[in-house]
Amino acid sequence: FFLMIRRPPRSTLDRSSAASDVYKRQVSTQSTWDFMEAKQHFCENCGGQLDKFGRKLPVLQPDGFPIATLATDAIVVRTKKEEPAKIEILLITRGKEKDPYKGKLALPGGKVEYGEDPIMGCLRELKEECSLSIKEGELPKLLGVYGDPKRDVRGHTISIAYVVNVDAKAEPKAGDDAAEAHFYLLSDVLKDPSKLAFDHEKIIKDFAAKFLKAQLIMNSSRISLSLIHISEPTRRYAISYAVFCLKKKTQK
């Protein structure tokens, strides 16, 4: 017979100490906990701790680790029946003071509040920044999750991107920290992506690759490739898909 003795639960201090020991081992082996190097960095002005990219670390959680910020971005699409070839997306001009991206174009979005569903956070930010609402009976469609630690110079921010369709007559009105809000032709936006903030060029290109293949068929038989500035393999697939749809349409 073996006597099993249950160890009493550790105190909060013990757990924090244990977590700190684990963290030290992980940093020493350069594991996935790589938000800062083994040698700590501090701000010369305020003395606050910095991450390895020179950004101020957020407040540490009870377990001794910082966490990334969660946000959403909305690709708001507007098309007109008389001009289906012209796909427009909504962009704001960032106008908040002391914003490193002030004056840049960006997708409408912002931080997800505590206890808030990201989809509702996306729609809330769209309402606050652009005074727009989604089409009745529709829900935002998930495009992807973007979490490159360097995508925002202010800190590690993970963004969930959604595609939102609005009425063809919808007109935005800038609010909150947006200086301006306008619809732009997708083709024009991708011709000069240097004006975009964060990694929004990548998000918009992903949208073009995933959601616009079927829209290469314009009117009856016109195909416009100027809409999409994407990789060659995706372009070839889009052409094949468009030809297939055209043949199917002519057979009817």
C-alpha positions in Angstrom: 0.0 0.0 0.0 1.1 3.5 -0.8 0.1 6.5 1.2 -1.0 9.3 -1.1 -0.5 12.7 0.5 -2.1 15.6 -1.2 0.0 18.7 -1.3 -1.7 21.8 0.1 -2.5 24.5 -2.6 0.1 27.1 -3.2 -0.5 30.6 -2.1 -0.8 33.4 -4.7 2.8 34.4 -4.0 4.0 30.9 -4.6 2.2 30.7 -7.9 3.6 34.0 -9.0 7.1 32.8 -8.0 6.6 29.6 -9.9 5.4 31.5 -13.0 8.4 33.7 -12.8 10.7 30.7 -12.6 9.0 29.2 -15.7 9.3 32.6 -17.5 13.0 32.8 -16.7 13.7 29.4 -18.1 11.7 30.2 -21.3 13.5 33.4 -21.9 16.8 31.7 -21.4 16.0 29.1 -24.0 14.4 31.7 -26.4 11.0 29.9 -26.4 7.7 31.2 -27.6 7.5 33.6 -24.7 9.6 36.1 -26.6 7.9 39.4 -25.9 11.2 40.7 -24.5 14.8 39.6 -24.6 16.7 38.1 -21.6 18.2 41.6 -21.0 15.4 43.9 -20.0 15.0 47.3 -21.5 13.7 50.4 -19.8 12.6 53.8 -21.0 15.2 56.6 -20.4 12.5 59.2 -19.7 9.9 57.4 -17.5 11.8 54.3 -16.4 9.0 52.0 -17.6 9.8 48.6 -18.9 10.0 48.1 -22.7 9.6 45.1 -25.0 12.3 44.0 -27.4 10.8 46.4 -30.1 11.3 49.4 -27.8 7.6 49.8 -26.9 6.2 50.2 -23.4 4.9 47.0 -21.9 1.3 46.9 -20.8 0.4 46.3 -17.2 1.4 42.8 -16.2 -1.3 40.3 -15.4 -1.5 38.5 -12.0 0.5 35.7 -13.5 3.4 38.1 -14.3 2.9 38.3 -18.1 1.6 41.1 -20.3 -1.1 40.3 -22.8 -1.8 41.7 -26.3 -4.6 44.1 -27.1 -7.6 42.7 -29.1 -9.1 44.9 -31.8 -11.3 44.7 -34.9 -11.1 46.1 -38.4 -14.0 46.4 -40.9 -13.7 46.2 -44.7 -16.9 48.0 -45.6 -17.9 47.3 -49.2 -20.2 49.4 -51.3 -21.3 48.5 -54.9 -23.8 50.2 -57.2 -26.1 48.2 -59.5 -25.4 50.5 -62.4 -21.6 50.2 -62.0 -21.0 46.7 -60.6 -17.4 46.7 -61.7 -16.5 49.5 -59.3 -15.9 48.1 -55.9 -15.6 50.7 -53.2 -14.2 50.3 -49.7 -14.5 52.6 -46.7 -11.4 54.2 -45.3 -10.9 56.8 -42.6 -8.2 59.4 -42.2 -6.7 59.1 -38.7 -6.8 62.4 -36.9 -6.2 61.8 -33.3 -3.5 64.0 -31.7 -0.2 62.2 -30.8 -1.2 59.3 -33.1 1.9 58.0 -34.9 -0.4 57.2 -37.8 -2.1 60.6 -37.9 -3.0 61.6 -41.5 -2.8 57.9 -42.8 -5.7 56.1 -44.3 -7.0 53.1 -42.3 -9.9 50.7 -42.1 -12.5 51.7 -39.5 -12.0 49.7 -36.3 -10.8 49.8 -32.7 -10.3 48.0 -29.5 -12.8 45.3 -28.3 -14.2 46.3 -24.9 -14.2 43.9 -22.0 -17.2 41.5 -22.1 -17.9 42.5 -25.7 -18.4 40.1 -28.7 -15.8 41.1 -31.4 -18.5 41.2 -34.0 -20.5 43.7 -31.9 -17.3 45.6 -31.3 -16.7 45.9 -35.0 -20.2 47.2 -35.6 -19.9 49.6 -32.7 -16.7 51.1 -34.0 -18.2 51.4 -37.5 -21.1 53.3 -36.0 -18.9 55.6 -33.8 -16.3 56.4 -36.5 -18.4 56.5 -39.6 -22.1 56.6 -38.6 -22.8 53.6 -40.7 -24.8 50.4 -40.0 -24.8 47.0 -41.7 -27.4 45.9 -44.2 -30.5 44.6 -42.6 -30.5 40.8 -42.3 -26.7 40.5 -42.8 -23.8 39.8 -40.5 -20.1 40.6 -40.9 -18.1 37.8 -42.5 -14.8 36.8 -41.0 -11.9 37.6 -43.2 -9.0 36.7 -40.9 -7.0 37.3 -37.7 -3.8 39.5 -37.9 -1.4 39.3 -35.0 2.1 40.2 -36.2 3.8 41.7 -33.1 5.2 44.5 -35.2 2.0 45.5 -37.0 1.4 48.4 -34.6 4.3 50.6 -33.5 2.4 51.4 -30.2 2.2 47.8 -29.0 1.2 44.3 -29.8 -2.3 44.4 -31.1 -4.2 41.4 -32.6 -6.9 42.4 -35.0 -9.9 40.4 -36.2 -10.9 41.6 -39.7 -14.5 41.4 -40.9 -16.1 42.1 -44.3 -19.2 44.3 -43.9 -21.7 45.1 -46.7 -23.6 48.4 -46.6 -26.4 49.9 -48.7 -25.3 51.3 -52.1 -26.5 54.8 -51.0 -24.7 54.7 -47.7 -22.7 57.8 -47.0 -20.2 57.9 -44.0 -19.9 60.7 -41.6 -16.6 61.0 -39.7 -16.7 60.8 -35.9 -14.7 59.8 -32.8 -11.0 59.8 -33.7 -11.6 59.8 -37.5 -10.8 63.1 -39.2 -12.5 62.0 -42.4 -14.4 59.0 -43.8 -14.8 58.3 -47.5 -15.4 55.4 -49.9 -12.5 54.8 -52.3 -12.2 52.6 -55.4 -10.5 49.4 -54.4 -8.3 49.6 -57.5 -7.1 53.1 -56.5 -6.3 52.1 -53.0 -4.1 49.2 -54.1 -2.3 51.3 -56.6 -0.8 53.4 -53.8 -0.8 51.3 -50.6 1.9 53.6 -49.0 -0.9 55.8 -47.7 -2.3 52.9 -45.5 -1.6 52.5 -41.8 -0.7 49.3 -40.0 -0.8 46.2 -42.1 -4.1 47.2 -43.8 -2.5 46.8 -47.2 -2.3 43.0 -46.5 -5.8 42.9 -45.1 -7.2 44.6 -48.2 -5.3 42.3 -50.5 -6.5 39.3 -48.6 -10.0 40.6 -49.1 -9.5 41.0 -52.8 -8.1 37.4 -53.1 -10.9 35.7 -51.0 -14.0 37.7 -51.8 -13.8 39.2 -55.3 -13.2 36.2 -57.5 -16.8 35.9 -58.5 -17.0 39.6 -59.2 -14.6 39.5 -62.1 -17.6 39.0 -64.3 -18.8 42.4 -65.3 -22.2 43.1 -66.9 -22.5 40.2 -69.4 -19.0 39.3 -70.6 -16.6 42.1 -69.6 -13.8 41.1 -67.3 -11.8 43.7 -65.4 -8.6 42.6 -63.8 -7.7 46.1 -62.7 -9.7 45.5 -59.5 -7.3 43.0 -58.0 -3.6 43.5 -57.4 -2.8 40.0 -56.2 -0.4 37.2 -56.8 -0.1 35.5 -60.2 -1.5 32.1 -59.1 -4.6 33.7 -57.6 -5.0 35.8 -60.7 -4.9 32.7 -62.9 -7.5 31.0 -60.7 -9.7 34.0 -60.9 -9.5 34.1 -64.7 -10.4 30.4 -65.0 -13.3 30.9 -62.6 -14.6 33.8 -64.6 -14.3 31.9 -68.0 -16.2 29.0 -66.4 -19.0 31.3 -65.2 -19.2 33.0 -68.6 -19.6 29.6 -70.4 -22.3 28.6 -67.9 -24.1 31.8 -68.5 -24.1 31.6 -72.3 -25.4 28.0 -72.2 -28.5 29.3 -70.4 
